[in-house]
Amino acid sequence: MQFDYNAKKAAYVRQHGHCAKCGKYLNMIFEDRKGYEGAWTAHDLVPLDEGGSNKAYNCVILCIAKPDCHLNFAHGGDLGKRVFLTQFAFPHWMYRNSTEQAWPTTEDGQRQ
């Protein structure tokens, strides 16, 4: 899916410049520039033809350099394949540090 600059930038900022799956730091200027350390691509959670949107909430930023989370996780190792995704599959969907959490949790650490 094609996201406009603002949607990609909002997703990049939401993730604090990190891959949503592995947490690797990504460089904003290396969008879709495979072969560069920190290269990334914008990927949709829900495809447009399945009711998805081209807005930031449907956009996830994934690395395309080692470990290549875009290919190996979002496509199961084959770009012709598609894996069902939700934001809960991505530990770095929202950046977390010691003072903030991406999702509310119960006392036993389970997501609410």
Secondary structure, DSSP 8 states (H G I E B T S, - for coil): ----HHHHHHHHHHTTTB-TTT--B--GGGBT-TTSTT-EEEEESS-GGGT--SSGGGEEEEE-STT-HIIIIISTT-TT------GGG-TTSS--BTTB-SS-B-TTS-B-
